[in-house]
Amino acid sequence: HFLLLTSHFSLLTSHCMRSRDQILNNLEATYREQYTRAKSDNQARRMEELDAGYQRDQLMLEVLLDVRDLLATRVLAPGPQRKS
């Protein structure tokens, strides 16, 4: 099962996955738009919530991206040979 999963993951990483920078930039753009809107409406509490939410989401995304990168590295790196 693991070999099938790693093969599938390898295909995904080479064809479908966005780069770390692109994902984090999209997150920042989304929050920046909402933050700007809250700022123009003088919603200080909303700005604080967005700032805290951004930091939380950025940290979670970075962890998930680290896991993704680790899995991609494991897929590409040859593992130890099993003895039959």
Buried (B, 14 or more C-beta within 10 A) or exposed (E): EEEEEBEEBBEBBEEEBEEBEEBBEEBBEEBEEBBEEBEEEEBEEBBEBBEEEBEEBBEEBBEEBEEBEEBBEEBEEEEEEEEE
